[in-house]
Amino acid sequence: MVLDEKILRAAYGNFASSFDEQFGEFGKAPKFPPSMRLQMLLRMAHRVGETRALGRQR
């Protein structure tokens, strides 16, 4: 299955909504996301240009 932009954006939206802005990281303990999620953030930044996935504002 090819990850097209629509699928990638949906996954990013779900993942980004779990980000804990007060304490950092994602969701509840443990605060470190699995490497697969980090790879998805990098892919989102590279393929779609979503710089917020890298922790930077546009």
C-alpha positions in Angstrom: 0.0 0.0 0.0 1.3 3.4 -1.0 1.0 6.2 1.6 -0.6 9.0 -0.3 -0.8 12.5 1.1 -4.4 12.1 2.3 -3.5 9.0 4.4 -0.3 10.6 5.7 -2.1 13.8 6.7 -4.8 11.8 8.6 -2.2 9.8 10.5 -0.3 13.0 11.3 -3.5 14.7 12.5 -4.3 11.8 14.9 -0.7 11.7 16.2 -0.3 15.4 16.6 -3.5 15.7 18.6 -1.9 13.5 21.3 1.0 15.8 21.8 1.3 17.1 25.4 2.3 20.7 25.0 2.7 21.3 28.8 5.2 18.4 29.4 6.2 17.5 25.9 6.1 14.2 24.0 3.0 12.3 23.1 0.2 10.8 25.1 0.6 9.4 28.6 3.6 7.6 30.1 5.9 6.4 28.7 6.5 9.7 27.1 8.8 8.4 24.3 7.0 7.5 21.1 7.9 4.3 19.2 10.4 4.9 16.4 7.7 4.1 13.8 5.9 7.3 14.9 9.1 9.4 14.7 9.6 8.0 11.1 6.1 9.1 10.2 6.8 12.6 11.5 10.0 12.8 9.4 8.1 11.4 6.3 5.4 14.1 6.8 8.0 16.8 6.9 9.9 15.5 3.8 7.0 14.5 1.5 4.4 17.1 2.4 6.5 19.9 3.7 4.8 19.9 7.2 7.5 21.7 9.2 5.5 21.4 12.4 6.2 17.7 12.3 9.8 18.6 13.0 8.8 20.9 16.0 9.2 24.1 14.0 6.6 26.7 13.3 6.1 27.9 9.7 
